[in-house]
Amino acid sequence: MPKLKTRKSLINRFRITKSGKVLRRQGFRRHLKANKSAKRLRNLKKTIELTGFYAKKVRKAMGK
């Protein structure tokens, strides 16, 4: 079976840690910020872990 090519679009969107966790950024931060609270915007800055089925899919697509 041939090796899978890395999905280049995923390299910009996800990061895989040494331990194999898949991290992603959160959406809803681009516009309409005036009606979002400062607390909400602050929490949206954080990267969060992708879990379960999708994490496995992303890891495979990134060739890890």
Z-matrix of the N, CA and C atoms (Angstrom, degrees):
N
C 1 1.456
C 2 1.537 1 109.65
N 3 1.342 2 117.48 1 129.47
C 4 1.473 3 119.37 2 -177.74
C 5 1.529 4 111.89 3 -71.20
N 6 1.324 5 115.64 4 156.03
C 7 1.461 6 120.84 5 177.38
C 8 1.524 7 109.36 6 -68.64
N 9 1.331 8 115.74 7 145.77
C 10 1.459 9 120.14 8 178.08
C 11 1.520 10 109.96 9 -82.74
N 12 1.324 11 116.51 10 141.27
C 13 1.458 12 120.08 11 175.21
C 14 1.521 13 108.98 12 -77.73
N 15 1.327 14 116.14 13 147.33
C 16 1.459 15 121.88 14 178.16
C 17 1.522 16 109.46 15 -71.36
N 18 1.321 17 116.72 16 136.41
C 19 1.462 18 120.95 17 174.66
C 20 1.520 19 107.73 18 -77.11
N 21 1.306 20 116.93 19 109.32
C 22 1.469 21 121.77 20 -174.30
C 23 1.524 22 112.21 21 -65.00
N 24 1.331 23 117.79 22 -29.82
C 25 1.463 24 120.41 23 179.78
C 26 1.530 25 111.26 24 -66.42
N 27 1.317 26 116.75 25 -28.50
C 28 1.461 27 120.62 26 -178.25
C 29 1.524 28 112.62 27 -77.40
N 30 1.313 29 117.19 28 -24.97
C 31 1.467 30 120.90 29 -179.41
C 32 1.528 31 110.50 30 -59.92
N 33 1.346 32 116.92 31 -37.28
C 34 1.465 33 121.05 32 -179.48
C 35 1.526 34 112.36 33 -76.98
N 36 1.330 35 117.56 34 -21.96
C 37 1.465 36 120.67 35 -171.94
C 38 1.510 37 114.86 36 -101.06
N 39 1.322 38 116.69 37 -25.37
C 40 1.458 39 120.14 38 -175.90
C 41 1.518 40 110.65 39 -128.94
N 42 1.347 41 114.90 40 154.81
C 43 1.454 42 120.53 41 175.25
C 44 1.517 43 107.65 42 -131.03
N 45 1.314 44 117.39 43 136.97
C 46 1.452 45 120.93 44 178.09
C 47 1.522 46 108.66 45 -108.50
N 48 1.335 47 116.03 46 125.86
C 49 1.451 48 120.86 47 -178.52
C 50 1.528 49 109.90 48 -78.73
N 51 1.316 50 115.87 49 172.48
C 52 1.466 51 121.12 50 179.00
C 53 1.522 52 111.22 51 -60.31
N 54 1.324 53 115.68 52 -35.24
C 55 1.473 54 119.84 53 -178.43
C 56 1.533 55 112.52 54 -81.79
N 57 1.350 56 116.92 55 -4.18
C 58 1.462 57 120.36 56 175.25
C 59 1.524 58 115.15 57 98.36
N 60 1.339 59 117.57 58 5.42
C 61 1.460 60 119.88 59 177.10
C 62 1.526 61 109.35 60 -73.41
N 63 1.327 62 115.89 61 145.72
C 64 1.465 63 120.95 62 177.90
C 65 1.522 64 108.16 63 -104.16
N 66 1.340 65 116.55 64 121.51
C 67 1.461 66 121.55 65 -179.02
C 68 1.517 67 110.29 66 -109.00
N 69 1.327 68 115.71 67 144.72
C 70 1.464 69 120.38 68 177.86
C 71 1.514 70 109.65 69 -140.02
N 72 1.332 71 115.40 70 159.31
C 73 1.461 72 121.22 71 176.11
C 74 1.525 73 108.54 72 -88.07
N 75 1.322 74 116.08 73 162.86
C 76 1.459 75 120.27 74 -179.80
C 77 1.527 76 110.93 75 -100.20
N 78 1.307 77 115.63 76 151.48
C 79 1.452 78 121.53 77 177.66
C 80 1.513 79 111.77 78 -89.13
N 81 1.313 80 117.09 79 -164.88
C 82 1.471 81 125.33 80 176.75
C 83 1.526 82 112.96 81 65.93
N 84 1.332 83 117.32 82 31.41
C 85 1.468 84 119.92 83 -179.91
C 86 1.526 85 112.74 84 -120.61
N 87 1.303 86 117.90 85 -1.66
C 88 1.463 87 121.01 86 -172.02
C 89 1.529 88 114.54 87 -76.91
N 90 1.323 89 115.72 88 -47.94
C 91 1.466 90 118.20 89 -176.37
C 92 1.518 91 109.94 90 -145.33
N 93 1.329 92 116.26 91 178.00
C 94 1.464 93 123.44 92 -174.67
C 95 1.529 94 111.10 93 57.24
N 96 1.336 95 115.93 94 42.39
C 97 1.464 96 120.73 95 -177.65
C 98 1.523 97 112.92 96 -77.90
N 99 1.315 98 116.22 97 -22.32
C 100 1.465 99 120.21 98 -174.82
C 101 1.524 100 112.31 99 -62.06
N 102 1.333 101 117.00 100 -34.53
C 103 1.464 102 118.55 101 -179.46
C 104 1.529 103 113.36 102 -96.51
N 105 1.333 104 117.19 103 14.60
C 106 1.465 105 121.16 104 171.96
C 107 1.526 106 107.11 105 -107.46
N 108 1.319 107 116.30 106 140.80
C 109 1.458 108 119.80 107 -178.28
C 110 1.528 109 110.45 108 -71.56
N 111 1.324 110 115.59 109 158.90
C 112 1.467 111 121.25 110 178.96
C 113 1.521 112 110.13 111 -61.33
N 114 1.323 113 115.69 112 -38.02
C 115 1.475 114 120.71 113 179.34
C 116 1.529 115 110.65 114 -62.40
N 117 1.322 116 115.79 115 -43.77
C 118 1.462 117 120.71 116 -179.60
C 119 1.533 118 111.02 117 -64.12
N 120 1.325 119 116.46 118 -44.59
C 121 1.462 120 121.05 119 179.16
C 122 1.525 121 111.17 120 -64.11
N 123 1.328 122 116.75 121 -39.09
C 124 1.464 123 122.03 122 178.71
C 125 1.530 124 110.14 123 -63.43
N 126 1.313 125 116.73 124 -42.16
C 127 1.462 126 120.66 125 179.96
C 128 1.526 127 112.61 126 -71.03
N 129 1.341 128 117.05 127 -27.20
C 130 1.460 129 120.70 128 178.57
C 131 1.537 130 112.10 129 -73.53
N 132 1.338 131 117.56 130 -16.02
C 133 1.469 132 121.17 131 177.86
C 134 1.519 133 111.88 132 -68.60
N 135 1.320 134 115.96 133 -28.59
C 136 1.464 135 121.24 134 -172.38
C 137 1.523 136 111.83 135 -70.36
N 138 1.329 137 114.77 136 146.42
C 139 1.459 138 119.04 137 172.46
C 140 1.522 139 107.36 138 -85.17
N 141 1.315 140 116.47 139 144.37
C 142 1.457 141 119.90 140 -179.54
C 143 1.525 142 109.70 141 -123.85
N 144 1.320 143 114.09 142 159.69
C 145 1.457 144 120.18 143 -176.75
C 146 1.522 145 110.26 144 -85.78
N 147 1.316 146 115.55 145 138.39
C 148 1.452 147 122.32 146 175.03
C 149 1.518 148 106.58 147 -91.66
N 150 1.328 149 117.90 148 131.70
C 151 1.463 150 119.61 149 -175.71
C 152 1.525 151 111.28 150 -123.78
N 153 1.302 152 114.25 151 166.91
C 154 1.462 153 121.41 152 171.84
C 155 1.513 154 114.54 153 70.19
N 156 1.314 155 114.02 154 -142.73
C 157 1.453 156 123.99 155 -173.07
C 158 1.528 157 112.80 156 -57.69
N 159 1.340 158 116.55 157 -44.52
C 160 1.460 159 119.98 158 -176.68
C 161 1.522 160 112.27 159 -68.80
N 162 1.320 161 116.72 160 -35.58
C 163 1.463 162 120.61 161 177.72
C 164 1.528 163 109.54 162 -61.59
N 165 1.303 164 115.82 163 -42.00
C 166 1.469 165 121.46 164 179.73
C 167 1.534 166 110.14 165 -63.84
N 168 1.331 167 115.42 166 -43.43
C 169 1.469 168 122.02 167 179.23
C 170 1.533 169 111.72 168 -61.42
N 171 1.330 170 115.97 169 -45.40
C 172 1.463 171 121.86 170 -178.68
C 173 1.524 172 109.84 171 -65.52
N 174 1.337 173 116.22 172 -44.55
C 175 1.454 174 121.21 173 179.98
C 176 1.536 175 110.54 174 -58.26
N 177 1.322 176 115.80 175 -42.91
C 178 1.462 177 120.97 176 -179.91
C 179 1.525 178 111.15 177 -66.31
N 180 1.334 179 116.86 178 -43.12
C 181 1.459 180 121.79 179 -179.19
C 182 1.527 181 111.83 180 -66.47
N 183 1.347 182 116.17 181 -27.25
C 184 1.468 183 120.63 182 179.15
C 185 1.520 184 111.51 183 -88.06
N 186 1.323 185 115.52 184 -1.27
C 187 1.470 186 119.72 185 177.22
C 188 1.519 187 113.53 186 74.78
N 189 1.334 188 117.31 187 31.46
C 190 1.472 189 120.94 188 179.54
C 191 1.514 190 110.37 189 -115.14
